[in-house]
Amino acid sequence: MAELTLYFDTQHAVDVHDWIIEHSGGLAGVKDLGQLESVLQHIQNDDYYPSFDTKLTHLIFGINKFHAFNDGNKRASLTLGAYFLTLNGYDYCVPQFVIQMENIVVAVAEGTIGKDLLQRVVLSLIEDDDFPDDLKLDLLETLRDDHLEDDLN
């Protein structure tokens, strides 16, 4: 029997975003409510996102990249991801998740880290205490290659 996944609604996501902006600064407001609703509805579709890690990955990626908010999309993706973990009993990994994902969400927003690599990071944070060596190497290579491209431009 599959585990029950708990979700939060659009209003909760907006309230969390508003709290983030109030406490850390930035431009308040929702830019595209439909984008936010789409992400929150799609993660509930087990045909597309059959496992918790795929749901969490799409939540982070979608909020980060689809720019539903005027500002604070990276911060909202990190905070709502941490809340989704807590809501579903993964609170043991939230402190490490927040620390590790702080730079990852920036790289996702910049397009340096794609959804597949993000999912590997998310799965590792849920299952492991530390990133496995192959994931560390892939992250290092991805981030290094991006910086090399910046240096050449």
Number of C-alpha atoms within 10 A of each C-alpha: 3 6 8 8 13 12 14 13 11 17 12 11 20 18 11 16 24 21 14 17 18 12 9 10 12 13 12 16 16 17 13 13 15 12 17 23 15 15 20 21 15 16 22 16 11 12 9 12 16 13 15 21 20 21 24 23 24 23 22 30 24 22 27 23 16 15 19 23 23 13 18 23 22 25 20 24 25 24 22 21 25 22 19 23 21 15 14 14 12 14 16 11 17 19 10 15 21 16 11 16 23 14 11 20 24 15 18 20 18 13 12 19 18 14 17 11 17 23 19 16 24 23 17 17 20 20 13 11 10 14 18 11 9 9 15 13 12 12 19 12 12 17 15 13 13 16 13 11 9 9 8 6 6
